[in-house]
Amino acid sequence: MTPMNTAPASPRRMAAAAAIVAGLAMPGAGHAQRATLGSCPTGDAGTVQVGFEGVVIDDESEVGLPAAVVRLRYEEADGLPDLEDVTTTTDDQGRYRFCGLEAFRRARVSATYLLRRGDEERVDLERPESVELKIDLGDPAFIVFTVADQGTGQPVEGATVDLSPIPVGGITNEHGRVAFRAIPPGDYELTVRHIGYAERVEPISLDEEQLAEMRIELQTQAIALEPIEVQVTGRDPYLLTNGFYERKLSMEGYFGTYEEIRTYTDIRTLFRFRRELSIRYSRNRFVLLNGRPMSRLGFDTVGELSELPFSRVRGVEAYSCSDAPDELMIQIRADVPIGDCNLIAIWTR
């Protein structure tokens, strides 16, 4: 691996570099399907317990920090016994969850990563909520990786470039390049893969505000491939990728693909006449569009969703909030009682 232009950069140089490489591929947050955290186990009927979850991220790059130690410290309260601190660690996406906490107490929660501790956040243990913890690891680095064939020097398009332990990865473009625009400073393991080449694994160290291009050369490697078995399932690949069919098999809710709901012809009609989607608890209805709250995408009311052609709808799933899966409920405000709402997820083309 050959480093190029490895001098630390000022914020102005970082901005200029971002403009220069604007056409490079943006890395995604890993390539494996993310596992869910699961739910807290149900406690004894005679105890009052609560849990909450969240994510630990780098303050500058907003990258999730795996294996961070999260500590909860109960605050002292008159007339109540003192309780010991509780700790947990984040998963490979930087997520954490506390279960079985004593309800109706106040506590402070903080995270530590690579001996750096973030600010404490105060929580009231009254209901499940999501708490984001930030740690300042320093100004992020800006790195461009160029992957080339060792024999010919030609760029390798479609190579997978991953950094660990943080869950950041990307795929090289037609120029063999992939840009990592905001990476926390620190020590990493770089892994580069492409079919027909030997895997390349290298340790790298990134400094604060570092601006660098690193060239990685891959050696060709003859490999024997197993025959590819193609199964035609008729399932929508987008819905499959987003876990629609898995939830349909394991969750309590309503599920309809476009072929099953196409007779409604209009999103407002779908909400009006599909009984499973109506407000069973008559107070709050939350709508996600492709996994995000519709308000973040510019739709303030359900009626405005009719601006979307109904032919673009891939599928719809709906739950009472108390039955909804964690990966969808995390988008809902923490201050809404879960017994008073329905969650509706609409997936579009």
Secondary structure, DSSP 8 states (H G I E B T S, - for coil): -EEES-SB--HHHHHHHHHHTTTSB--BS-SS------------TT--EEEEEEEEEETTT--B-TT-EEEEEE---TTS-----EEEE--TTSEEEEEEEETT-EEEEEEEETTEE---EEEETTS--EEEEEE---S-EEEEEEEEETTT--B-TT-EEEEETTTEEEE--TTSEEEEEEE-SEEEEEEEE-TTB--EEEEEEE-TTBEEEEEEEE-B----------------HHHHHTTHHHHHHHSSSEEEEHHHHGGG-SHHHHHHH-GGGS-SSSSEEEEEETTEEGGGGT--STGGGGGS-GGGEEEEEEEETTTS-HHHHTTS-TTS-GGGEEEEEEEE-
